[in-house]
């Protein structure tokens, strides 16, 4: 939720609609390869910009590919981010050790308030991980992307043109 009006000029959010249903992936610190790394030129053609007025907000699944336009306005873009989750859902934090091929991932079962107690990109330092496992990060190919988004495009055209 931006705390002022946001446009493409000052860094509006843009999303890839439906991407949360494409491939589920884990997000981890300090970094992870993005699913769409090899198809970003095609992705840009399908992004939807979301300009905001003060007080407006958007809620989306963490799996939605999202990012912002560059802020070229000369002023700061200020927003608030809130994470929502089910009260009975397990809260897990994943850390990419960047060791091994595939890399080893450390999984920590934490309380939501614990998430704010360690530095960005760091892991909980007060305890050992609950589980360590190798993980191959999926990468979407140009063919997969084309199949997914060209079909969706033609379905929208048919709906708009009624044929």
VEXDREN-2710 file (C-alpha; in Angstrom, 1 decimal):
% VEXDREN-2710
k/r/px/py/pz
1/UNK/0.0/0.0/0.0
2/UNK/1.7/3.2/-1.1
3/UNK/1.5/6.2/1.3
4/UNK/1.0/8.6/-1.6
5/UNK/-0.2/8.5/-5.2
6/UNK/2.0/6.1/-7.4
7/UNK/2.3/6.1/-11.2
8/UNK/4.7/4.5/-13.6
9/UNK/6.8/7.7/-13.3
10/UNK/7.5/7.1/-9.6
11/UNK/7.7/3.4/-9.5
12/UNK/4.2/1.8/-9.7
13/UNK/3.9/-1.9/-9.0
14/UNK/3.6/-4.3/-12.0
15/UNK/2.6/-7.9/-11.9
16/UNK/2.4/-11.0/-14.1
17/UNK/-1.3/-12.0/-13.7
18/UNK/-1.8/-15.7/-13.0
19/UNK/1.9/-16.3/-12.3
20/UNK/1.2/-17.7/-8.8
21/UNK/-0.4/-20.7/-10.5
22/UNK/2.5/-21.4/-12.9
23/UNK/5.1/-23.1/-10.7
24/UNK/5.3/-23.0/-6.9
25/UNK/8.7/-22.3/-5.6
26/UNK/10.3/-21.5/-2.3
27/UNK/11.6/-18.0/-1.5
28/UNK/14.7/-17.9/0.6
29/UNK/17.4/-15.6/1.9
30/UNK/19.9/-14.3/1.0
31/UNK/19.1/-14.9/-2.7
32/UNK/17.5/-17.3/-5.1
33/UNK/17.3/-17.6/-8.9
34/UNK/14.1/-16.2/-10.2
35/UNK/11.8/-18.6/-12.1
36/UNK/11.6/-16.3/-15.1
37/UNK/15.3/-15.5/-15.4
38/UNK/15.6/-16.9/-18.9
39/UNK/12.4/-15.3/-20.3
40/UNK/12.4/-11.8/-18.9
41/UNK/12.1/-10.1/-22.3
42/UNK/8.8/-12.0/-22.9
43/UNK/7.6/-11.4/-19.4
44/UNK/7.8/-7.6/-19.8
45/UNK/5.3/-7.8/-22.6
46/UNK/2.7/-9.4/-20.3
47/UNK/3.2/-7.3/-17.1
48/UNK/0.2/-5.3/-15.8
49/UNK/0.9/-1.9/-14.2
50/UNK/-1.0/-1.0/-11.1
51/UNK/-1.1/2.8/-10.4
52/UNK/-2.4/3.7/-7.0
53/UNK/-4.1/6.6/-5.3
54/UNK/-3.4/7.4/-1.7
55/UNK/-5.1/4.8/0.5
56/UNK/-5.5/2.1/-2.1
57/UNK/-3.9/-1.3/-1.7
58/UNK/-3.5/-4.6/-3.4
59/UNK/-3.3/-8.1/-1.9
60/UNK/-1.6/-10.8/-3.9
61/UNK/0.0/-14.3/-3.3
62/UNK/3.7/-14.3/-2.7
63/UNK/4.1/-16.4/-5.9
64/UNK/2.9/-13.6/-8.2
65/UNK/5.9/-12.3/-10.2
66/UNK/6.0/-8.6/-9.2
67/UNK/8.3/-5.6/-9.3
68/UNK/8.2/-1.9/-9.8
69/UNK/8.9/0.5/-12.5
70/UNK/12.1/2.6/-11.9
71/UNK/11.3/5.7/-9.9
72/UNK/12.4/8.5/-12.2
73/UNK/10.4/11.2/-10.4
74/UNK/13.2/12.6/-8.2
75/UNK/11.1/12.0/-5.0
76/UNK/10.9/9.0/-2.7
77/UNK/8.3/6.3/-3.1
78/UNK/7.1/5.3/0.3
79/UNK/4.9/2.3/0.9
80/UNK/3.8/-0.2/3.6
81/UNK/4.0/-3.9/3.2
82/UNK/1.9/-6.3/5.2
83/UNK/2.1/-10.1/5.2
84/UNK/-1.1/-12.0/5.7
85/UNK/-1.2/-15.7/6.6
86/UNK/-3.7/-18.2/8.2
87/UNK/-3.5/-18.4/12.0
88/UNK/-3.0/-22.2/11.9
89/UNK/-0.5/-22.2/9.0
90/UNK/3.1/-23.1/9.8
91/UNK/5.5/-20.2/9.4
92/UNK/8.8/-21.3/7.8
93/UNK/11.9/-19.4/6.8
94/UNK/14.3/-20.8/4.2
95/UNK/18.0/-20.0/3.9
96/UNK/20.0/-20.8/0.8
97/UNK/23.4/-21.9/2.0
98/UNK/24.6/-21.7/-1.6
99/UNK/26.7/-24.8/-1.0
100/UNK/26.3/-27.9/-3.2
101/UNK/24.7/-28.5/-6.5
102/UNK/21.8/-28.4/-6.0
103/UNK/22.3/-26.0/-3.1
104/UNK/21.4/-27.0/0.5
105/UNK/18.5/-25.2/1.9
106/UNK/18.0/-24.7/5.7
107/UNK/14.4/-24.7/6.9
108/UNK/13.5/-22.9/10.2
109/UNK/10.1/-23.2/11.8
110/UNK/9.6/-19.8/13.3
111/UNK/6.9/-17.6/14.8
112/UNK/5.9/-14.6/12.6
113/UNK/7.3/-12.1/15.1
114/UNK/10.7/-13.9/15.0
115/UNK/11.0/-12.9/11.3
116/UNK/11.7/-9.3/12.4
117/UNK/14.5/-10.3/14.8
118/UNK/17.2/-11.1/12.3
119/UNK/18.8/-8.9/9.6
120/UNK/17.6/-8.9/6.0
121/UNK/19.4/-11.7/4.1
122/UNK/20.5/-13.4/7.4
123/UNK/19.2/-16.5/9.1
124/UNK/18.2/-17.1/12.8
125/UNK/21.5/-17.2/14.6
126/UNK/20.2/-18.5/17.9
127/UNK/19.4/-22.1/16.8
128/UNK/20.0/-24.8/14.3
129/UNK/17.7/-25.4/11.3
130/UNK/14.8/-27.8/11.7
131/UNK/15.7/-29.4/8.4
132/UNK/18.4/-29.2/5.7
133/UNK/17.6/-30.5/2.2
134/UNK/19.0/-30.1/-1.4
135/UNK/16.7/-28.0/-3.7
136/UNK/16.8/-27.5/-7.4
137/UNK/15.3/-24.1/-8.2
138/UNK/13.0/-24.4/-11.2
139/UNK/13.5/-22.2/-14.2
140/UNK/10.8/-21.5/-16.8
141/UNK/11.8/-22.1/-20.3
142/UNK/10.7/-19.9/-23.3
143/UNK/8.5/-22.8/-24.6
144/UNK/6.7/-23.1/-21.2
145/UNK/6.2/-19.4/-21.0
146/UNK/4.9/-19.1/-24.5
147/UNK/2.5/-22.0/-24.0
148/UNK/1.1/-20.6/-20.8
149/UNK/0.8/-16.9/-21.9
150/UNK/-0.1/-17.2/-25.6
151/UNK/-3.0/-19.5/-24.7
152/UNK/-4.3/-17.0/-22.1
153/UNK/-3.9/-14.2/-24.6
154/UNK/-6.0/-15.9/-27.2
155/UNK/-8.7/-16.8/-24.6
156/UNK/-8.9/-13.1/-23.7
157/UNK/-9.1/-12.1/-27.4
158/UNK/-12.0/-14.5/-28.0
159/UNK/-13.9/-13.2/-25.0
160/UNK/-13.5/-9.6/-26.1
161/UNK/-14.4/-10.3/-29.7
162/UNK/-17.1/-13.0/-29.0
163/UNK/-15.9/-15.5/-31.6
END
